[in-house]
């Protein structure tokens, strides 16, 4: 699995847990819809850590909590 897909899946799960829409998160962090759409659609080849940190801040959680998920433990995670 690609890292970008793992981030998108983790974000989807967190939004569901928090009962928050993607639109609301975009407004909280002032991120353009097209940027978020690219991340969620996994059309990018990589995910910028700065962007992930901004998203995580908007979710009111730490980076360590965001990445503390079995989806990121996969030794076959494609980070290229």
PDB file with SEQRES, HELIX, SHEET and CRYST1 records, atoms N, CA, C and O in Angstrom:
SEQRES   1 A   80  UNK UNK UNK UNK UNK UNK UNK UNK UNK UNK UNK UNK UNK          
SEQRES   2 A   80  UNK UNK UNK UNK UNK UNK UNK UNK UNK UNK UNK UNK UNK          
SEQRES   3 A   80  UNK UNK UNK UNK UNK UNK UNK UNK UNK UNK UNK UNK UNK          
SEQRES   4 A   80  UNK UNK UNK UNK UNK UNK UNK UNK UNK UNK UNK UNK UNK          
SEQRES   5 A   80  UNK UNK UNK UNK UNK UNK UNK UNK UNK UNK UNK UNK UNK          
SEQRES   6 A   80  UNK UNK UNK UNK UNK UNK UNK UNK UNK UNK UNK UNK UNK          
SEQRES   7 A   80  UNK UNK                                                      
HELIX    1 AA1 UNK A    3  UNK A   18  1                                  16    
HELIX    2 AA2 UNK A   22  UNK A   29  1                                   8    
HELIX    3 AA3 UNK A   33  UNK A   40  1                                   8    
HELIX    4 AA4 UNK A   49  UNK A   58  1                                  10    
HELIX    5 AA5 UNK A   63  UNK A   67  1                                   5    
HELIX    6 AA6 UNK A   70  UNK A   72  5                                   3    
CRYST1    1.000    1.000    1.000  90.00  90.00  90.00 P 1           1          
ATOM      1  N   UNK A   1       0.847  -1.175   0.000  1.00  0.00           N  
ATOM      2  CA  UNK A   1       0.000   0.000   0.000  1.00  0.00           C  
ATOM      3  C   UNK A   1       0.893   1.240   0.000  1.00  0.00           C  
ATOM      4  O   UNK A   1       1.916   1.288   0.683  1.00  0.00           O  
ATOM      5  N   UNK A   2       0.490   2.222  -0.768  1.00  0.00           N  
ATOM      6  CA  UNK A   2       1.245   3.478  -0.811  1.00  0.00           C  
ATOM      7  C   UNK A   2       0.990   4.298   0.448  1.00  0.00           C  
ATOM      8  O   UNK A   2      -0.087   4.241   1.040  1.00  0.00           O  
ATOM      9  N   UNK A   3       1.993   5.051   0.838  1.00  0.00           N  
ATOM     10  CA  UNK A   3       1.885   5.914   2.012  1.00  0.00           C  
ATOM     11  C   UNK A   3       0.726   6.899   1.857  1.00  0.00           C  
ATOM     12  O   UNK A   3      -0.002   7.151   2.816  1.00  0.00           O  
ATOM     13  N   UNK A   4       0.553   7.452   0.667  1.00  0.00           N  
ATOM     14  CA  UNK A   4      -0.535   8.413   0.451  1.00  0.00           C  
ATOM     15  C   UNK A   4      -1.900   7.765   0.692  1.00  0.00           C  
ATOM     16  O   UNK A   4      -2.804   8.408   1.226  1.00  0.00           O  
ATOM     17  N   UNK A   5      -2.052   6.506   0.305  1.00  0.00           N  
ATOM     18  CA  UNK A   5      -3.316   5.797   0.552  1.00  0.00           C  
ATOM     19  C   UNK A   5      -3.506   5.557   2.047  1.00  0.00           C  
ATOM     20  O   UNK A   5      -4.612   5.708   2.565  1.00  0.00           O  
ATOM     21  N   UNK A   6      -2.441   5.186   2.736  1.00  0.00           N  
ATOM     22  CA  UNK A   6      -2.518   4.950   4.182  1.00  0.00           C  
ATOM     23  C   UNK A   6      -2.949   6.222   4.910  1.00  0.00           C  
ATOM     24  O   UNK A   6      -3.786   6.167   5.811  1.00  0.00           O  
ATOM     25  N   UNK A   7      -2.384   7.362   4.525  1.00  0.00           N  
ATOM     26  CA  UNK A   7      -2.752   8.642   5.146  1.00  0.00           C  
ATOM     27  C   UNK A   7      -4.226   8.952   4.870  1.00  0.00           C  
ATOM     28  O   UNK A   7      -4.948   9.380   5.771  1.00  0.00           O  
ATOM     29  N   UNK A   8      -4.668   8.741   3.647  1.00  0.00           N  
ATOM     30  CA  UNK A   8      -6.063   9.015   3.292  1.00  0.00           C  
ATOM     31  C   UNK A   8      -7.019   8.114   4.070  1.00  0.00           C  
ATOM     32  O   UNK A   8      -8.060   8.573   4.540  1.00  0.00           O  
ATOM     33  N   UNK A   9      -6.675   6.853   4.206  1.00  0.00           N  
ATOM     34  CA  UNK A   9      -7.528   5.924   4.966  1.00  0.00           C  
ATOM     35  C   UNK A   9      -7.571   6.296   6.444  1.00  0.00           C  
ATOM     36  O   UNK A   9      -8.633   6.265   7.066  1.00  0.00           O  
ATOM     37  N   UNK A  10      -6.418   6.646   7.003  1.00  0.00           N  
ATOM     38  CA  UNK A  10      -6.362   7.039   8.418  1.00  0.00           C  
ATOM     39  C   UNK A  10      -7.195   8.298   8.648  1.00  0.00           C  
ATOM     40  O   UNK A  10      -7.938   8.391   9.625  1.00  0.00           O  
ATOM     41  N   UNK A  11      -7.066   9.253   7.753  1.00  0.00           N  
ATOM     42  CA  UNK A  11      -7.826  10.492   7.863  1.00  0.00           C  
ATOM     43  C   UNK A  11      -9.323  10.220   7.758  1.00  0.00           C  
ATOM     44  O   UNK A  11     -10.110  10.793   8.511  1.00  0.00           O  
ATOM     45  N   UNK A  12      -9.716   9.367   6.849  1.00  0.00           N  
ATOM     46  CA  UNK A  12     -11.126   9.001   6.699  1.00  0.00           C  
ATOM     47  C   UNK A  12     -11.665   8.392   7.992  1.00  0.00           C  
ATOM     48  O   UNK A  12     -12.762   8.733   8.434  1.00  0.00           O  
ATOM     49  N   UNK A  13     -10.895   7.497   8.590  1.00  0.00           N  
ATOM     50  CA  UNK A  13     -11.328   6.845   9.835  1.00  0.00           C  
ATOM     51  C   UNK A  13     -11.449   7.838  10.986  1.00  0.00           C  
ATOM     52  O   UNK A  13     -12.397   7.774  11.769  1.00  0.00           O  
ATOM     53  N   UNK A  14     -10.493   8.754  11.088  1.00  0.00           N  
ATOM     54  CA  UNK A  14     -10.535   9.751  12.164  1.00  0.00           C  
ATOM     55  C   UNK A  14     -11.737  10.680  11.979  1.00  0.00           C  
ATOM     56  O   UNK A  14     -12.442  10.985  12.941  1.00  0.00           O  
ATOM     57  N   UNK A  15     -11.967  11.122  10.758  1.00  0.00           N  
ATOM     58  CA  UNK A  15     -13.128  11.993  10.503  1.00  0.00           C  
ATOM     59  C   UNK A  15     -14.424  11.284  10.881  1.00  0.00           C  
ATOM     60  O   UNK A  15     -15.329  11.891  11.453  1.00  0.00           O  
ATOM     61  N   UNK A  16     -14.504  10.015  10.561  1.00  0.00           N  
ATOM     62  CA  UNK A  16     -15.701   9.228  10.909  1.00  0.00           C  
ATOM     63  C   UNK A  16     -15.855   9.139  12.429  1.00  0.00           C  
ATOM     64  O   UNK A  16     -16.953   9.319  12.956  1.00  0.00           O  
ATOM     65  N   UNK A  17     -14.747   8.860  13.136  1.00  0.00           N  
ATOM     66  CA  UNK A  17     -14.773   8.765  14.600  1.00  0.00           C  
ATOM     67  C   UNK A  17     -15.203  10.086  15.238  1.00  0.00           C  
ATOM     68  O   UNK A  17     -15.963  10.095  16.207  1.00  0.00           O  
ATOM     69  N   UNK A  18     -14.721  11.185  14.699  1.00  0.00           N  
ATOM     70  CA  UNK A  18     -15.021  12.505  15.250  1.00  0.00           C  
ATOM     71  C   UNK A  18     -16.341  13.077  14.721  1.00  0.00           C  
ATOM     72  O   UNK A  18     -16.772  14.156  15.126  1.00  0.00           O  
ATOM     73  N   UNK A  19     -16.972  12.329  13.806  1.00  0.00           N  
ATOM     74  CA  UNK A  19     -18.219  12.792  13.185  1.00  0.00           C  
ATOM     75  C   UNK A  19     -18.018  14.187  12.585  1.00  0.00           C  
ATOM     76  O   UNK A  19     -18.837  15.089  12.766  1.00  0.00           O  
ATOM     77  N   UNK A  20     -16.905  14.331  11.869  1.00  0.00           N  
ATOM     78  CA  UNK A  20     -16.537  15.600  11.256  1.00  0.00           C  
ATOM     79  C   UNK A  20     -16.499  15.425   9.743  1.00  0.00           C  
ATOM     80  O   UNK A  20     -16.034  14.403   9.238  1.00  0.00           O  
ATOM     81  N   UNK A  21     -16.979  16.404   9.047  1.00  0.00           N  
ATOM     82  CA  UNK A  21     -16.926  16.344   7.589  1.00  0.00           C  
ATOM     83  C   UNK A  21     -15.565  16.839   7.094  1.00  0.00           C  
ATOM     84  O   UNK A  21     -14.869  17.588   7.779  1.00  0.00           O  
ATOM     85  N   UNK A  22     -15.218  16.413   5.923  1.00  0.00           N  
ATOM     86  CA  UNK A  22     -13.990  16.882   5.295  1.00  0.00           C  
ATOM     87  C   UNK A  22     -14.067  18.390   5.064  1.00  0.00           C  
ATOM     88  O   UNK A  22     -13.075  19.104   5.211  1.00  0.00           O  
ATOM     89  N   UNK A  23     -15.242  18.855   4.704  1.00  0.00           N  
ATOM     90  CA  UNK A  23     -15.460  20.291   4.482  1.00  0.00           C  
ATOM     91  C   UNK A  23     -15.150  21.087   5.752  1.00  0.00           C  
ATOM     92  O   UNK A  23     -14.487  22.123   5.691  1.00  0.00           O  
ATOM     93  N   UNK A  24     -15.625  20.606   6.894  1.00  0.00           N  
ATOM     94  CA  UNK A  24     -15.374  21.301   8.156  1.00  0.00           C  
ATOM     95  C   UNK A  24     -13.880  21.345   8.467  1.00  0.00           C  
ATOM     96  O   UNK A  24     -13.364  22.373   8.906  1.00  0.00           O  
ATOM     97  N   UNK A  25     -13.189  20.231   8.239  1.00  0.00           N  
ATOM     98  CA  UNK A  25     -11.747  20.205   8.469  1.00  0.00           C  
ATOM     99  C   UNK A  25     -11.037  21.194   7.549  1.00  0.00           C  
ATOM    100  O   UNK A  25     -10.134  21.909   7.983  1.00  0.00           O  
ATOM    101  N   UNK A  26     -11.438  21.236   6.296  1.00  0.00           N  
ATOM    102  CA  UNK A  26     -10.843  22.188   5.348  1.00  0.00           C  
ATOM    103  C   UNK A  26     -10.989  23.620   5.849  1.00  0.00           C  
ATOM    104  O   UNK A  26     -10.061  24.421   5.739  1.00  0.00           O  
ATOM    105  N   UNK A  27     -12.145  23.932   6.394  1.00  0.00           N  
ATOM    106  CA  UNK A  27     -12.390  25.289   6.906  1.00  0.00           C  
ATOM    107  C   UNK A  27     -11.556  25.575   8.154  1.00  0.00           C  
ATOM    108  O   UNK A  27     -11.027  26.676   8.304  1.00  0.00           O  
ATOM    109  N   UNK A  28     -11.435  24.605   9.039  1.00  0.00           N  
ATOM    110  CA  UNK A  28     -10.660  24.782  10.266  1.00  0.00           C  
ATOM    111  C   UNK A  28      -9.195  25.085   9.956  1.00  0.00           C  
ATOM    112  O   UNK A  28      -8.591  25.957  10.580  1.00  0.00           O  
ATOM    113  N   UNK A  29      -8.633  24.369   8.999  1.00  0.00           N  
ATOM    114  CA  UNK A  29      -7.208  24.527   8.699  1.00  0.00           C  
ATOM    115  C   UNK A  29      -6.952  25.435   7.498  1.00  0.00           C  
ATOM    116  O   UNK A  29      -5.805  25.621   7.092  1.00  0.00           O  
ATOM    117  N   UNK A  30      -8.005  25.993   6.937  1.00  0.00           N  
ATOM    118  CA  UNK A  30      -7.903  26.899   5.785  1.00  0.00           C  
ATOM    119  C   UNK A  30      -7.136  26.260   4.626  1.00  0.00           C  
ATOM    120  O   UNK A  30      -6.256  26.874   4.023  1.00  0.00           O  
ATOM    121  N   UNK A  31      -7.496  25.014   4.338  1.00  0.00           N  
ATOM    122  CA  UNK A  31      -6.858  24.297   3.237  1.00  0.00           C  
ATOM    123  C   UNK A  31      -7.784  24.311   2.025  1.00  0.00           C  
ATOM    124  O   UNK A  31      -8.975  24.027   2.152  1.00  0.00           O  
ATOM    125  N   UNK A  32      -7.249  24.638   0.863  1.00  0.00           N  
ATOM    126  CA  UNK A  32      -8.083  24.628  -0.340  1.00  0.00           C  
ATOM    127  C   UNK A  32      -8.681  23.241  -0.599  1.00  0.00           C  
ATOM    128  O   UNK A  32      -8.033  22.219  -0.372  1.00  0.00           O  
ATOM    129  N   UNK A  33      -9.903  23.228  -1.068  1.00  0.00           N  
ATOM    130  CA  UNK A  33     -10.600  21.968  -1.330  1.00  0.00           C  
ATOM    131  C   UNK A  33      -9.809  21.090  -2.299  1.00  0.00           C  
ATOM    132  O   UNK A  33      -9.736  19.875  -2.115  1.00  0.00           O  
ATOM    133  N   UNK A  34      -9.224  21.689  -3.316  1.00  0.00           N  
ATOM    134  CA  UNK A  34      -8.483  20.893  -4.302  1.00  0.00           C  
ATOM    135  C   UNK A  34      -7.284  20.190  -3.688  1.00  0.00           C  
ATOM    136  O   UNK A  34      -6.950  19.074  -4.087  1.00  0.00           O  
ATOM    137  N   UNK A  35      -6.635  20.826  -2.727  1.00  0.00           N  
ATOM    138  CA  UNK A  35      -5.504  20.192  -2.045  1.00  0.00           C  
ATOM    139  C   UNK A  35      -5.976  18.977  -1.266  1.00  0.00           C  
ATOM    140  O   UNK A  35      -5.379  17.903  -1.349  1.00  0.00           O  
ATOM    141  N   UNK A  36      -7.047  19.153  -0.511  1.00  0.00           N  
ATOM    142  CA  UNK A  36      -7.577  18.041   0.278  1.00  0.00           C  
ATOM    143  C   UNK A  36      -8.102  16.935  -0.638  1.00  0.00           C  
ATOM    144  O   UNK A  36      -7.935  15.750  -0.353  1.00  0.00           O  
ATOM    145  N   UNK A  37      -8.725  17.330  -1.717  1.00  0.00           N  
ATOM    146  CA  UNK A  37      -9.253  16.361  -2.681  1.00  0.00           C  
ATOM    147  C   UNK A  37      -8.113  15.520  -3.265  1.00  0.00           C  
ATOM    148  O   UNK A  37      -8.265  14.315  -3.466  1.00  0.00           O  
ATOM    149  N   UNK A  38      -6.990  16.151  -3.531  1.00  0.00           N  
ATOM    150  CA  UNK A  38      -5.819  15.439  -4.041  1.00  0.00           C  
ATOM    151  C   UNK A  38      -5.307  14.436  -3.013  1.00  0.00           C  
ATOM    152  O   UNK A  38      -4.979  13.300  -3.356  1.00  0.00           O  
ATOM    153  N   UNK A  39      -5.239  14.856  -1.758  1.00  0.00           N  
ATOM    154  CA  UNK A  39      -4.784  13.956  -0.693  1.00  0.00           C  
ATOM    155  C   UNK A  39      -5.741  12.788  -0.526  1.00  0.00           C  
ATOM    156  O   UNK A  39      -5.313  11.635  -0.458  1.00  0.00           O  
ATOM    157  N   UNK A  40      -7.012  13.074  -0.461  1.00  0.00           N  
ATOM    158  CA  UNK A  40      -8.000  12.025  -0.236  1.00  0.00           C  
ATOM    159  C   UNK A  40      -8.185  11.124  -1.456  1.00  0.00           C  
ATOM    160  O   UNK A  40      -8.542   9.953  -1.330  1.00  0.00           O  
ATOM    161  N   UNK A  41      -7.936  11.687  -2.635  1.00  0.00           N  
ATOM    162  CA  UNK A  41      -8.065  10.897  -3.847  1.00  0.00           C  
ATOM    163  C   UNK A  41      -6.812  10.126  -4.193  1.00  0.00           C  
ATOM    164  O   UNK A  41      -6.782   9.378  -5.171  1.00  0.00           O  
ATOM    165  N   UNK A  42      -5.778  10.308  -3.390  1.00  0.00           N  
ATOM    166  CA  UNK A  42      -4.518   9.596  -3.542  1.00  0.00           C  
ATOM    167  C   UNK A  42      -3.890   9.816  -4.914  1.00  0.00           C  
ATOM    168  O   UNK A  42      -3.193   8.944  -5.433  1.00  0.00           O  
ATOM    169  N   UNK A  43      -4.140  10.976  -5.491  1.00  0.00           N  
ATOM    170  CA  UNK A  43      -3.585  11.257  -6.807  1.00  0.00           C  
ATOM    171  C   UNK A  43      -2.157  11.773  -6.734  1.00  0.00           C  
ATOM    172  O   UNK A  43      -1.495  11.945  -7.758  1.00  0.00           O  
ATOM    173  N   UNK A  44      -1.693  12.014  -5.531  1.00  0.00           N  
ATOM    174  CA  UNK A  44      -0.316  12.486  -5.408  1.00  0.00           C  
ATOM    175  C   UNK A  44       0.603  11.303  -5.135  1.00  0.00           C  
ATOM    176  O   UNK A  44       0.165  10.287  -4.595  1.00  0.00           O  
ATOM    177  N   UNK A  45       1.844  11.426  -5.497  1.00  0.00           N  
ATOM    178  CA  UNK A  45       2.775  10.321  -5.309  1.00  0.00           C  
ATOM    179  C   UNK A  45       3.340  10.283  -3.896  1.00  0.00           C  
ATOM    180  O   UNK A  45       3.891   9.266  -3.475  1.00  0.00           O  
ATOM    181  N   UNK A  46       3.208  11.370  -3.170  1.00  0.00           N  
ATOM    182  CA  UNK A  46       3.707  11.418  -1.799  1.00  0.00           C  
ATOM    183  C   UNK A  46       2.898  12.397  -0.978  1.00  0.00           C  
ATOM    184  O   UNK A  46       2.129  13.201  -1.507  1.00  0.00           O  
ATOM    185  N   UNK A  47       3.087  12.313   0.307  1.00  0.00           N  
ATOM    186  CA  UNK A  47       2.367  13.198   1.210  1.00  0.00           C  
ATOM    187  C   UNK A  47       3.399  14.038   1.962  1.00  0.00           C  
ATOM    188  O   UNK A  47       4.334  13.505   2.560  1.00  0.00           O  
ATOM    189  N   UNK A  48       3.219  15.324   1.922  1.00  0.00           N  
ATOM    190  CA  UNK A  48       4.113  16.256   2.579  1.00  0.00           C  
ATOM    191  C   UNK A  48       3.844  16.223   4.083  1.00  0.00           C  
ATOM    192  O   UNK A  48       2.697  16.353   4.509  1.00  0.00           O  
ATOM    193  N   UNK A  49       4.886  16.053   4.882  1.00  0.00           N  
ATOM    194  CA  UNK A  49       4.723  15.977   6.340  1.00  0.00           C  
ATOM    195  C   UNK A  49       4.156  17.279   6.900  1.00  0.00           C  
ATOM    196  O   UNK A  49       3.379  17.252   7.855  1.00  0.00           O  
ATOM    197  N   UNK A  50       4.528  18.401   6.326  1.00  0.00           N  
ATOM    198  CA  UNK A  50       3.988  19.689   6.770  1.00  0.00           C  
ATOM    199  C   UNK A  50       2.469  19.715   6.593  1.00  0.00           C  
ATOM    200  O   UNK A  50       1.747  20.205   7.462  1.00  0.00           O  
ATOM    201  N   UNK A  51       1.994  19.190   5.475  1.00  0.00           N  
ATOM    202  CA  UNK A  51       0.556  19.145   5.204  1.00  0.00           C  
ATOM    203  C   UNK A  51      -0.139  18.217   6.188  1.00  0.00           C  
ATOM    204  O   UNK A  51      -1.207  18.544   6.705  1.00  0.00           O  
ATOM    205  N   UNK A  52       0.465  17.060   6.450  1.00  0.00           N  
ATOM    206  CA  UNK A  52      -0.110  16.125   7.424  1.00  0.00           C  
ATOM    207  C   UNK A  52      -0.159  16.773   8.803  1.00  0.00           C  
ATOM    208  O   UNK A  52      -1.150  16.630   9.519  1.00  0.00           O  
ATOM    209  N   UNK A  53       0.902  17.482   9.181  1.00  0.00           N  
ATOM    210  CA  UNK A  53       0.935  18.156  10.481  1.00  0.00           C  
ATOM    211  C   UNK A  53      -0.165  19.203  10.586  1.00  0.00           C  
ATOM    212  O   UNK A  53      -0.788  19.340  11.639  1.00  0.00           O  
ATOM    213  N   UNK A  54      -0.409  19.933   9.522  1.00  0.00           N  
ATOM    214  CA  UNK A  54      -1.484  20.921   9.505  1.00  0.00           C  
ATOM    215  C   UNK A  54      -2.848  20.249   9.679  1.00  0.00           C  
ATOM    216  O   UNK A  54      -3.692  20.727  10.436  1.00  0.00           O  
ATOM    217  N   UNK A  55      -3.051  19.154   8.982  1.00  0.00           N  
ATOM    218  CA  UNK A  55      -4.308  18.401   9.088  1.00  0.00           C  
ATOM    219  C   UNK A  55      -4.487  17.879  10.507  1.00  0.00           C  
ATOM    220  O   UNK A  55      -5.561  18.004  11.095  1.00  0.00           O  
ATOM    221  N   UNK A  56      -3.428  17.296  11.047  1.00  0.00           N  
ATOM    222  CA  UNK A  56      -3.481  16.721  12.398  1.00  0.00           C  
ATOM    223  C   UNK A  56      -3.776  17.803  13.432  1.00  0.00           C  
ATOM    224  O   UNK A  56      -4.539  17.572  14.370  1.00  0.00           O  
ATOM    225  N   UNK A  57      -3.184  18.967  13.269  1.00  0.00           N  
ATOM    226  CA  UNK A  57      -3.460  20.087  14.176  1.00  0.00           C  
ATOM    227  C   UNK A  57      -4.951  20.452  14.121  1.00  0.00           C  
ATOM    228  O   UNK A  57      -5.573  20.715  15.150  1.00  0.00           O  
ATOM    229  N   UNK A  58      -5.504  20.464  12.925  1.00  0.00           N  
ATOM    230  CA  UNK A  58      -6.929  20.762  12.764  1.00  0.00           C  
ATOM    231  C   UNK A  58      -7.824  19.713  13.390  1.00  0.00           C  
ATOM    232  O   UNK A  58      -8.963  20.000  13.758  1.00  0.00           O  
ATOM    233  N   UNK A  59      -7.312  18.500  13.511  1.00  0.00           N  
ATOM    234  CA  UNK A  59      -8.057  17.421  14.156  1.00  0.00           C  
ATOM    235  C   UNK A  59      -7.861  17.417  15.669  1.00  0.00           C  
ATOM    236  O   UNK A  59      -8.428  16.585  16.377  1.00  0.00           O  
ATOM    237  N   UNK A  60      -7.048  18.360  16.157  1.00  0.00           N  
ATOM    238  CA  UNK A  60      -6.746  18.485  17.583  1.00  0.00           C  
ATOM    239  C   UNK A  60      -6.141  17.200  18.148  1.00  0.00           C  
ATOM    240  O   UNK A  60      -6.582  16.672  19.169  1.00  0.00           O  
ATOM    241  N   UNK A  61      -5.119  16.722  17.445  1.00  0.00           N  
ATOM    242  CA  UNK A  61      -4.417  15.539  17.914  1.00  0.00           C  
ATOM    243  C   UNK A  61      -2.935  15.687  17.595  1.00  0.00           C  
ATOM    244  O   UNK A  61      -2.540  16.591  16.859  1.00  0.00           O  
ATOM    245  N   UNK A  62      -2.130  14.812  18.141  1.00  0.00           N  
ATOM    246  CA  UNK A  62      -0.688  14.870  17.904  1.00  0.00           C  
ATOM    247  C   UNK A  62      -0.329  14.015  16.685  1.00  0.00           C  
ATOM    248  O   UNK A  62      -1.077  13.126  16.277  1.00  0.00           O  
ATOM    249  N   UNK A  63       0.839  14.316  16.124  1.00  0.00           N  
ATOM    250  CA  UNK A  63       1.326  13.491  15.018  1.00  0.00           C  
ATOM    251  C   UNK A  63       1.534  12.053  15.465  1.00  0.00           C  
ATOM    252  O   UNK A  63       1.239  11.116  14.724  1.00  0.00           O  
ATOM    253  N   UNK A  64       2.044  11.882  16.685  1.00  0.00           N  
ATOM    254  CA  UNK A  64       2.282  10.515  17.167  1.00  0.00           C  
ATOM    255  C   UNK A  64       0.985   9.731  17.263  1.00  0.00           C  
ATOM    256  O   UNK A  64       0.959   8.538  16.960  1.00  0.00           O  
ATOM    257  N   UNK A  65      -0.091  10.387  17.681  1.00  0.00           N  
ATOM    258  CA  UNK A  65      -1.383   9.697  17.755  1.00  0.00           C  
ATOM    259  C   UNK A  65      -1.899   9.380  16.353  1.00  0.00           C  
ATOM    260  O   UNK A  65      -2.464   8.311  16.126  1.00  0.00           O  
ATOM    261  N   UNK A  66      -1.706  10.307  15.413  1.00  0.00           N  
ATOM    262  CA  UNK A  66      -2.148  10.071  14.040  1.00  0.00           C  
ATOM    263  C   UNK A  66      -1.449   8.845  13.452  1.00  0.00           C  
ATOM    264  O   UNK A  66      -2.085   7.998  12.827  1.00  0.00           O  
ATOM    265  N   UNK A  67      -0.134   8.762  13.659  1.00  0.00           N  
ATOM    266  CA  UNK A  67       0.631   7.667  13.077  1.00  0.00           C  
ATOM    267  C   UNK A  67       0.620   6.396  13.926  1.00  0.00           C  
ATOM    268  O   UNK A  67       1.163   5.372  13.510  1.00  0.00           O  
ATOM    269  N   UNK A  68       0.005   6.451  15.114  1.00  0.00           N  
ATOM    270  CA  UNK A  68      -0.097   5.275  15.967  1.00  0.00           C  
ATOM    271  C   UNK A  68      -1.308   4.452  15.537  1.00  0.00           C  
ATOM    272  O   UNK A  68      -2.333   4.417  16.217  1.00  0.00           O  
ATOM    273  N   UNK A  69      -1.164   3.804  14.411  1.00  0.00           N  
ATOM    274  CA  UNK A  69      -2.237   3.005  13.830  1.00  0.00           C  
ATOM    275  C   UNK A  69      -1.596   1.839  13.080  1.00  0.00           C  
ATOM    276  O   UNK A  69      -0.554   2.015  12.448  1.00  0.00           O  
ATOM    277  N   UNK A  70      -2.188   0.678  13.136  1.00  0.00           N  
ATOM    278  CA  UNK A  70      -1.611  -0.489  12.458  1.00  0.00           C  
ATOM    279  C   UNK A  70      -1.388  -0.288  10.955  1.00  0.00           C  
ATOM    280  O   UNK A  70      -0.546  -0.961  10.361  1.00  0.00           O  
ATOM    281  N   UNK A  71      -2.121   0.613  10.352  1.00  0.00           N  
ATOM    282  CA  UNK A  71      -1.964   0.836   8.916  1.00  0.00           C  
ATOM    283  C   UNK A  71      -0.546   1.308   8.573  1.00  0.00           C  
ATOM    284  O   UNK A  71      -0.063   1.078   7.465  1.00  0.00           O  
ATOM    285  N   UNK A  72       0.110   1.963   9.519  1.00  0.00           N  
ATOM    286  CA  UNK A  72       1.468   2.450   9.284  1.00  0.00           C  
ATOM    287  C   UNK A  72       2.542   1.454   9.740  1.00  0.00           C  
ATOM    288  O   UNK A  72       3.734   1.700   9.554  1.00  0.00           O  
ATOM    289  N   UNK A  73       2.127   0.340  10.331  1.00  0.00           N  
ATOM    290  CA  UNK A  73       3.082  -0.686  10.774  1.00  0.00           C  
ATOM    291  C   UNK A  73       3.464  -1.640   9.657  1.00  0.00           C  
ATOM    292  O   UNK A  73       4.393  -2.433   9.814  1.00  0.00           O  
ATOM    293  N   UNK A  74       2.782  -1.578   8.558  1.00  0.00           N  
ATOM    294  CA  UNK A  74       2.995  -2.496   7.459  1.00  0.00           C  
ATOM    295  C   UNK A  74       4.414  -2.351   6.903  1.00  0.00           C  
ATOM    296  O   UNK A  74       4.794  -1.283   6.425  1.00  0.00           O  
ATOM    297  N   UNK A  75       5.175  -3.412   6.968  1.00  0.00           N  
ATOM    298  CA  UNK A  75       6.537  -3.384   6.442  1.00  0.00           C  
ATOM    299  C   UNK A  75       6.557  -3.210   4.925  1.00  0.00           C  
ATOM    300  O   UNK A  75       7.578  -2.825   4.356  1.00  0.00           O  
ATOM    301  N   UNK A  76       5.449  -3.489   4.281  1.00  0.00           N  
ATOM    302  CA  UNK A  76       5.363  -3.360   2.838  1.00  0.00           C  
ATOM    303  C   UNK A  76       4.823  -2.001   2.406  1.00  0.00           C  
ATOM    304  O   UNK A  76       4.467  -1.818   1.242  1.00  0.00           O  
ATOM    305  N   UNK A  77       4.759  -1.054   3.325  1.00  0.00           N  
ATOM    306  CA  UNK A  77       4.257   0.281   3.009  1.00  0.00           C  
ATOM    307  C   UNK A  77       5.196   0.938   2.002  1.00  0.00           C  
ATOM    308  O   UNK A  77       6.387   1.115   2.260  1.00  0.00           O  
ATOM    309  N   UNK A  78       4.637   1.290   0.857  1.00  0.00           N  
ATOM    310  CA  UNK A  78       5.405   1.894  -0.227  1.00  0.00           C  
ATOM    311  C   UNK A  78       5.596   3.373   0.053  1.00  0.00           C  
ATOM    312  O   UNK A  78       4.645   4.152  -0.009  1.00  0.00           O  
ATOM    313  N   UNK A  79       6.827   3.758   0.362  1.00  0.00           N  
ATOM    314  CA  UNK A  79       7.099   5.156   0.692  1.00  0.00           C  
ATOM    315  C   UNK A  79       7.779   5.893  -0.452  1.00  0.00           C  
ATOM    316  O   UNK A  79       8.197   7.038  -0.279  1.00  0.00           O  
ATOM    317  N   UNK A  80       7.894   5.286  -1.573  1.00  0.00           N  
ATOM    318  CA  UNK A  80       8.524   5.915  -2.744  1.00  0.00           C  
ATOM    319  C   UNK A  80       7.533   6.766  -3.487  1.00  0.00           C  
ATOM    320  O   UNK A  80       7.879   7.374  -4.500  1.00  0.00           O  
TER     321      UNK A  80                                                      
END                                                                             
